[in-house]
Amino acid sequence: MSKLDDLLSVYQEEASKIDLKLDNDLLAKVTKGLGPSIYNADASKVSCSDQSELDRVKTSYLIGKLGLADGPELDAAIKEVCEKFGSSNRNKHRALFYYMLAKKFGKESIYN
């Protein structure tokens, strides 16, 4: 198995812990889209307690990558994903986090 396959297995296991039904093809595309950052322990996770991190997710991913207009619904979606993972879960993998946001906003076509 490749390192990417290993990570996808980890993400699938984490998704099952939070009762998240996955489209494995989309997850693989989101993961590949993150590039080498997925192999860096710090960059591969999202810290929901760090407001600057959440602002980066909104600006770089939701507005920049997905092309969404800024508004309170973006902050609400990020908060919802944080809550889905749970505050005690330290494994808020960026690939899963972005996957959930892409699904929430119906932007799966970005990855086709």
C-alpha positions in Angstrom: 0.0 0.0 0.0 1.1 3.5 -0.7 1.3 6.3 1.9 -1.8 7.8 0.3 -3.7 4.5 0.7 -2.6 4.2 4.3 -3.9 7.7 5.0 -7.2 7.0 3.2 -7.6 4.0 5.5 -7.0 6.1 8.5 -9.6 8.7 7.3 -12.1 5.9 6.6 -11.6 4.6 10.1 -12.0 8.1 11.7 -15.2 8.7 9.5 -16.7 5.5 10.9 -16.2 6.7 14.5 -18.3 9.8 13.8 -20.9 7.9 11.7 -19.9 9.7 8.5 -20.9 7.8 5.3 -18.1 8.3 2.8 -17.9 8.6 -1.0 -14.4 7.1 -1.1 -13.7 8.4 -4.6 -14.5 12.0 -3.5 -12.4 11.6 -0.3 -9.5 10.4 -2.4 -9.8 13.5 -4.7 -10.0 15.9 -1.8 -7.0 14.2 -0.1 -4.9 14.4 -3.3 -5.9 18.0 -3.7 -4.3 18.9 -0.4 -0.9 17.8 -1.8 2.0 17.1 0.5 0.5 18.8 3.5 -1.4 15.6 4.3 2.0 14.0 5.3 2.8 16.8 7.9 1.3 16.0 11.3 0.4 19.6 12.1 -0.8 20.7 8.6 -2.9 17.5 8.1 -5.3 18.4 11.0 -7.6 21.3 11.7 -7.6 22.9 15.1 -11.2 24.1 15.9 -9.9 26.0 18.9 -7.6 28.2 16.8 -9.7 31.0 15.2 -6.9 31.9 12.8 -7.0 28.3 11.5 -10.7 28.5 11.0 -10.4 31.8 9.2 -7.8 30.2 6.9 -10.2 27.3 6.2 -12.9 29.8 5.3 -10.7 32.1 3.2 -8.5 29.5 1.5 -10.9 26.6 1.1 -14.5 27.7 1.2 -14.0 31.1 -0.6 -10.8 30.3 -2.6 -11.2 26.7 -3.7 -15.0 26.2 -3.6 -15.8 29.7 -4.8 -18.4 30.5 -2.1 -19.4 34.0 -1.1 -18.4 35.1 2.3 -21.2 35.1 4.9 -22.3 33.8 8.2 -23.3 30.5 6.7 -19.6 29.7 6.1 -18.8 30.2 9.7 -21.8 28.1 10.7 -20.8 25.3 8.4 -17.3 25.2 9.9 -18.7 25.2 13.4 -21.0 22.4 12.4 -18.1 20.3 11.1 -16.2 21.0 14.3 -19.1 19.8 16.4 -19.5 16.7 14.2 -15.9 15.7 15.1 -16.5 16.5 18.7 -14.3 18.8 20.9 -12.5 15.9 22.5 -11.5 14.4 19.1 -7.9 15.5 18.3 -8.0 13.8 14.9 -9.8 16.4 12.9 -8.1 15.4 9.7 -8.1 18.2 7.1 -9.0 15.9 4.3 -12.2 14.7 6.1 -12.9 18.3 7.3 -12.7 19.6 3.7 -14.7 16.6 2.4 -17.5 17.3 4.8 -17.6 21.0 3.8 -17.6 20.2 0.1 -20.5 17.8 0.6 -22.4 20.3 2.8 -22.2 23.0 0.1 -22.8 20.5 -2.8 -19.5 21.4 -4.4 -18.3 17.8 -5.2 -18.1 18.8 -8.9 -15.0 20.9 -8.0 -13.1 17.6 -7.8 -14.2 16.2 -11.2 
